[in-house]
């Protein structure tokens, strides 16, 4: 048991492993934060809403260390999967080019947290709509990444009717 704990602690300092731990926060953390924000807002619980906004901002900003760790490991990843190196680079560039989406949501969450009156109301609506949109966007990014690392997903995709 303690041996596995030592291994886990050692792997927390491995950029690739830490990247794998941080990456789902942009999707599942935001989903959890949005649920608690919506419930807190609907039930008029300012403490729940405040904690949810902090959680949404933190999960949005988790892309900063995640992308930094991804940048450290991308070279080795392209060497390990030489056939997919172009796709891996394109996905990394896609994530780098779209990180502003997460920054925007974090700014909206901070404005909703700190703002009052009309600014707070507008920021609350922006967080509700924006978090939902960013969750869908994060799911799309995860799908694109899954198509690279799990190619059987593409083979079993449901065809789209035109």
Rosetta blueprint (number, residue, H / E / L):
1 X L
2 X H
3 X H
4 X H
5 X H
6 X H
7 X H
8 X H
9 X H
10 X H
11 X H
12 X L
13 X L
14 X L
15 X H
16 X H
17 X H
18 X H
19 X H
20 X H
21 X H
22 X H
23 X H
24 X L
25 X H
26 X H
27 X H
28 X H
29 X H
30 X H
31 X H
32 X H
33 X H
34 X H
35 X H
36 X H
37 X H
38 X H
39 X H
40 X H
41 X H
42 X H
43 X L
44 X L
45 X L
46 X H
47 X H
48 X H
49 X H
50 X H
51 X H
52 X H
53 X H
54 X H
55 X H
56 X H
57 X H
58 X H
59 X H
60 X H
61 X H
62 X H
63 X H
64 X H
65 X H
66 X H
67 X H
68 X H
69 X H
70 X H
71 X H
72 X H
73 X H
74 X H
75 X H
76 X H
77 X H
78 X H
79 X H
80 X H
81 X L
82 X H
83 X H
84 X H
85 X H
86 X H
87 X H
88 X H
89 X H
90 X H
91 X H
92 X H
93 X H
94 X H
95 X H
96 X H
97 X H
98 X L
99 X H
100 X H
101 X H
102 X H
103 X H
104 X H
105 X H
106 X H
107 X H
108 X H
109 X H
110 X H
111 X H
112 X H
113 X H
114 X H
115 X L
116 X L
117 X H
118 X H
119 X H
120 X H
121 X H
122 X H
123 X H
124 X H
125 X H
126 X H
127 X H
128 X H
129 X H
130 X H
131 X H
132 X H
133 X H
134 X H
135 X H
136 X H
137 X H
138 X H
139 X H
140 X H
141 X H
142 X H
143 X H
144 X H
145 X H
146 X H
147 X H
148 X H
149 X H
150 X L
151 X L
152 X H
153 X H
154 X H
155 X H
156 X L
157 X L
158 X L
159 X L
160 X L
161 X L
162 X L
